[in-house]
Amino acid sequence: MNRHFQDPGVQAILLDIEGTVAPVEFVYGVLFPFAREHLRSYLQDAAQAAAVRSDLQDLYQEYRAEQPQNPRLPDWSGDTLEGAIAYVEFLMDCDRKSPGLKSLQGKIWTQGYQAGTLQSQLFPDVVPALFRWREQGKQIFIFSSGSVQAQQLIFRYAEQGDLTAHIRGYFDTKTGPKKEASSYRAIAAAIGNPPETLLFISDVEAELEAAQAAGLKVLLSVRPGNEPILNPTFRTLTSLDQVF
């Protein structure tokens, strides 16, 4: 196949997940509803576990910081299950990129994946691309607003099998916001590569703007189910088959 992106200077590929390797519908139509449906039962069973307590503490700190400016927040004293559930559901309704929320969602999804209730859905071109890029010596990394745990689950429990061997590393918003150039500089430094040797692929133009400002090469992912972009600023692709 004639691949329309070839750049011999690119040594590593940084991938977004939602709208790039996985359909938006899988995230919003499967994963998010699953976390909401199982939130109460999960917290009833696991709220005293150290890792879950840590998530709830992070969420309460976030709640306390926002409370004076946001009268829409539900009541939460910090020590009630109902208050925690109400606040987490509020964050879900807002699609908030909260690290505490993402960490908690990842734990709920872990149960679902391990029980066989969940299985990741990836675009059909993803697995061939991962094999092809690795054969070419490219390193593959993930940068998503979902927690590192949630990212790993998507590749470990894919319909095509465990794909984690293809992924060199994962980055979430603990590294920094996806729309800030400093995050991509931090990723390049963590990988140990100059920014100009990294290619970032995402369906969000604001993320590509930030990555480009940091010196990365960028491509815009245009997939079925993605938010339409009428006049894209960046070079687009409709399949990972088009890259290398």
Sequence and secondary structure as in RCSB ss.txt:
>XXXX:A:sequence
MNRHFQDPGVQAILLDIEGTVAPVEFVYGVLFPFAREHLRSYLQDAAQAAAVRSDLQDLYQEYRAEQPQNPRLPD
WSGDTLEGAIAYVEFLMDCDRKSPGLKSLQGKIWTQGYQAGTLQSQLFPDVVPALFRWREQGKQIFIFSSGSVQA
QQLIFRYAEQGDLTAHIRGYFDTKTGPKKEASSYRAIAAAIGNPPETLLFISDVEAELEAAQAAGLKVLLSVRPG
NEPILNPTFRTLTSLDQVF
>XXXX:A:secstr
   SB  TT  EEEE SBTTTB HHHIIIIIHHHHHHHHHHHHHHHTTSHHHHHHHHHHHHHHHHHGGG TTS  
  SS HHHHHHHHHHHHHHT   HHHHHHHHHHHHHHHHHTS  B   TTHHHHHHHHHHTT EEEEE SS HHH
HHHHHHTBTTB  GGG  EEE TTS  TT HHHHHHHHHHHTS GGGEEEEES HHHHHHHHHTT EEEEE  TT
S   SS SS EES GGGB 
